[in-house]
Amino acid sequence: MKKLIINADDFGYCPERNRGIVESYLRGDVTTASLMANGEAAEDAIKLAALHNIPLGLHLNLTEGRPVCNRLREDSSIVDSSGWFHGKLGVRKMAYSGGLDPAEVQQEIEAQLSWFKGQLGRPPTHVDGHNHVHVLPGVRDVYAAATAAAGVRWTRLPVQLDLSLCDWVSEPQQDLFKEVEEDCQVARQIFLQQGLKVTDSFVGLATMGGDMSVQRLYNSLQAGYKSAAAANPIGHMTCEVMVHPGYPSMLGCGGCGQGPDNFSLSHDRRHEMTVLRDERLNTFFKEEGIELCSFGDL
């Protein structure tokens, strides 16, 4: 049996993102979503999830906006001199140089997990990292311990097996994804030792925004399930597809306190919605015997 989770990241980032994710969920194009604790539209996202019974995990954010933990907004290793997170590339530099204080990282992770449980009355069904921050050195050990202690069962291991064949991905992006893959090689053992589970395969690095197409999803899913079948020929095979559906953000509206980023302002999010609702995907799922599900179903 092939199980497929289609997870929408960045729920709560802005009203337009929320609207797109809800529409995609109601159409059956996504099966679950990851909620940003410090997103400007997080409160709206929680109400929408409750109204439509959308399964929710936590999209751990240590790169954009301000910490949830007030104490860490000044004079801490996870923020700059203005109290903002270091950014997508900045946090990577801090992590690789040993500049992140693991105790402060753990405190912020626990604050976001506590916020989630306080808002929804339960732990997240899964946790993943905004910009894959959860697999970084200085983060992954305390992340695994904190999420496991909070009762979380599933996390993400963002390694796309056919990445080397995806020649449309720019060289800088390929280099970044290779770094992520190297981080994951270490993080995998740490996650498993803490009792966290990961899907057998993952798709999403090479199919973001305008790079997503029906054929590319076909190819990557086939590669993922083929690898999973080789490792476990008689068991269930699980795969997560990371997606970012939504409508373009309005300038100055949304984000995590600093306004929406360029990706959010572009039409790339709408493009993903269009691809995900293509009927050829449903035909492919039926032909391949792929069952859509959420993390809570596994």
Summary of the structure (lengths in Angstrom):
residues: 298
radius of gyration: 17.9
end to end distance: 11.8
largest distance: 55.4
contacts: 1077
relative contact order: 0.19
helix: 49%
strand: 14%
